[in-house]
Structures are given as C-alpha cells and as structure tokens.
Amino acid sequence: MRHVPRALVIASVAATLLAGCSAPVETPGTRTYDVPGSDGLTVSAPSSWTSSSVDGVYYLSSPTEVDGVRPTVVIVPGPLEGQSLDEAAGQTSLYGTEHLREWRVVDEGADTLGGFDAYRVSGEHETRGVDVVEDVVVAGIGEDEAAWVTITTAAGDSEGAAEARAVAEQISLR
C-alpha cells in the first residue's frame, strides 16, 4: 500500500505549497492535464490553477488562499492491491489518525468522482496552526486500479472547497 500513506501525507503538506507547471492541453478557460504515472487518466482545471508532479504525486492548486491555504487537489494513481475502495480509504484514514496532528474523521461513505465509483473519507486536522479540511476519495479507475484524490482547503473556505471539488470531478480516462 505504498500509495495510500504517501497520498495523505503529501496532501496535508500540499495545502501550503504548490506552484509549477506541466504541459497542459489548452481549452478556453481550462487546461487538461495528463496525470503522470497513470494509464490515460486526465484532469481539467481552470487556467489560473497551477500544477506540479513530484514522485508520482500530482498536484493542482488554486491561486487564491484562505488563512495561507490554497485549495488543492492531489492525485496519486496506483493499484488497489486486492483491496476494496472502502478498505483503501480506511487505510488512508488510519494513517491520518496515526500521523497527522489532531486528525479526526468527520464523515465517510460511498461516493462517485468523475463518474467513477469511489469511497470518501472526510476529515479535519491542523497544519501549521491552521485548521484544514480534507476529503480523501479513492476512485476505482480500472480493474484493481485506483486514483487517490485528496481535496484540501482551509476550514471555512466553502468557495475554495466547491472549486476544488469541481476540479476533482473532472478526472477522466482517455
């Protein structure tokens, strides 16, 4: 399960980072990116968002911020290794409980993301003195393949959360 813990740790750090670029396919007002490390997974985001990839972890970040936190979408593709979506999401949540300051699960359950079946764990924790909200969504994108998608915003940033969720909903397969 090498992808699960890394996705959550990177996402919690990503809330205050992220700038860079990759080679997007331009459309009016939106860019579509190929997600590195996947077999045809793409995501679209507003042209104002930045993107970056480090060690198989793909980031998209809003230019706006609340309390020093930019709405961020982190995507980590990888194998489910025989786990169900809810088991994979549960492992991510367990890791958060063990390694993130004051991680607490707020909600969880079956979901969809970009038309894919998914399982979502929503939680909160503190990063650099700021309350952060994260939705970790494990979306099944193929047989035994998934995308761990983490949506991170500052607590109380409902506009940023809606925008980040809309970006995450744009994942698709070519």
MOWOSUL-V951999 format. One line per field, one symbol per residue. psi: psi as a letter, one per 30 degrees, with the letter a starting at -180 (. if undefined). burial: I if it has 16 or more other ideal C-beta (glycine too) atoms within 10 Angstrom, else O. A space follows every 50 residues. Layout:
# MOWOSUL-V951999
psi = ???
burial = ???
This chain:
# MOWOSUL-V951999
psi = hfeeeeeeeeeeeffgajlalajlkkljfkkkkkjkgligklkklkffll llkkhgkkkkklfllkhgkkkkkkkjllkfhflleeeeeeeeeeeeeffk jhkkkelllkaljgfkklkkjklllkkhgkkkkkjjkjkjgljgklkjjk jklkkfieeeeeeeeeeefgklk.
burial = OOIIIIIIIIIIOIIIOIOOOOOIOOOOOOIOIIIOIIOOIIIIIOOOII IIIOOIIIIIIIOOIIIOIIIIIIIIIIOIOOIOIIIIIIIIIIIIOOOI OOIOOOOIOOIOIIOIOIIIIIIIIOIOOOOIIIIIIIIIIIOOIIIIII IIIIIOIOOIIOIIIOIIIIIOIO
